[in-house]
Amino acid sequence: MIFSSTFWLNSIAAALAVTMLGGCSFAEDEDQVRVTVIEDGSARINPVGTRLNFASSTMRAGMAKGLVGLDADGRVVPALAARWIISEDGLSYIFRLFDAKWDDGRQVTAERVARLLRERFSELRNSRLQYDVSVVDEVVSMTGRVIEVRLDSPHPNFLQLLAQPEMGLFRAGHGAGPMRLLSEDKGIRLKQFDEPSQEQENMAAEDEPWVSLRSEPAANAIARYRAGGVQVVLNGKYHHLPLVDAADISSGDLRLDPVAGLFGLRFIRANGFWAVPANREILAMAINRPALLTSFPGVSAWQSRLKIIPEALDVEGMNTYPDWISMTMQDRIIFAKKHVSRWKASEGPVAPLTIALPDMTGASILFKRIQSDLRRVGLDARRVGISQDSDVRLMDEIAPYDSAQWFLKQFTCAKTSVCLNDADSKIAEADAATNLEIKARLYAEVENMLVEHYNFIPIAVPIRWSIARQGQRGFAVNPRGWHPLNTLVGIPIS
């Protein structure tokens, strides 16, 4: 490991001291679960809006069902909708709603749900799901309990899109479960949705299933778990891993979700040496991915990545790898050193690559490894803050659904100025296509163009981890990296 764990251990110790002052450990009760969510930025939890942090998304999903939702295993399950039919051309989704009520007692109707969905799709055009919701043509209510969502073009993963927490519906601030807000006075606490009366709420609160939710920095969250103040910690990322190691968390309690997504360096500026795709390729060749990943403690199964589209998607035709895939690491270093030497001889010195990274623990490990790899081939790197101007920025995002489309759209000209207009045009052509085979062929062509453009340097599969004791009720690792609150206390989504 590159750095001593002393600093991280001191961080845990300090957080543990503060946490111990704030309360004592809980008595084991599977119907009363305390959850803390790691947030690097604002720890404020607000389930309303379009740009939700992880804690806010978790709360929204707990209080506001959409047509469908995700269970503990990350599978799409009925929520407001009891069942659905998809047309053969993939352009029409017809949903039949459960007989349900909002948490103020009013009836859930198709007319109101259709109106709320139209509003929500419009709002989400300014969110991480902006490209996905643009495929929706209209939403109509057909009867009192049936609605139809019509699409402009097929979206094979549309149900997974509808299951995202942002698609949970509020009517005038009221959700339809699976849980409802019990209190906010001493932190957020959610309980079972179908309560018989307001008068009974306070009397029965301690005897009913409930989940408390809070958010805080990683050191505090891990320390709180060690002190017995919470049973579940969510939303851990790669740069928090040294804290987990320093806290001596049991390997059985550290849960890694097998998520799909993008973890690597996305170019947002390309000047001088880095303006040439063949030179950006040198960065991709120089990074020793296995050595970088094994620098992080406690994770032996972190997988490296050399291509944009994950192999696990198994999309026919989308199998473009870099030309140097068969070269050994040593051969790549030799090739890269010669390339850089020739460039310097004709063009002069190369400015260090500026890399924007979060001011977090594991980010220092990541930077030192990349800097060392670049120096090995005659280049250098300089670290800057995540909000500062830079050549590249670390991209660490989970795909919301299983589709090559999502991966390719992260590198359009709307996302970065280092882009290809031709690729954008081909993506637009693919989006408009109603024939799925034509769509797949066009997306495969885009993948090939982007691989050769090197505006993104893949490094690994994203890391998402949680902490929960073995046997924790309603908790399971899953490909979505999503852990509903209701399942932790045995409350079904519908």
Secondary structure, 3 states (H helix, E strand, C coil): CCCCCHHHHHHHHHHHHHHHHCCCCCCCCCCEEEEEEECCCCCCCCCCCCCCCHHHHHHHHHHECCCEEECCCCCEEECCEEEEEECCCCCEEEEEECCCECCCCCECCHHHHHHHHHHHHHHHHHCCCHHHHCCEEEEEEEECCEEEEEECCCCCCHHHHHCCHHHCCCECCECCECEEEEECCCCEEEEECCCCCHHHHHHHHHHCCEEEEEEECHHHHHHHHHCCCCCEEEEECHHHHHHHHHCCCCCCCEEECCCCEEEEEEECCCCHHHHCHHHHHHHHHHCCHHHHHCCCCCCCCCCECCCCCCHHHCCCCCCCCCCCCCCCHHHHHHHHHHHHHHHHHHHCCCCCEEEEECCCHHHHHHHHHHHHHHHHCCCCEEEEECCCCCCEEEEEEECCCCCHHHHHHHHCCCCCCCCCHHHHHHHHHHHHCCCHHHHHHHHHHHHHHHHHHCCEEEEECCCCEEEECCCCCCCCCCCCCCCCCHHHHCCCCC
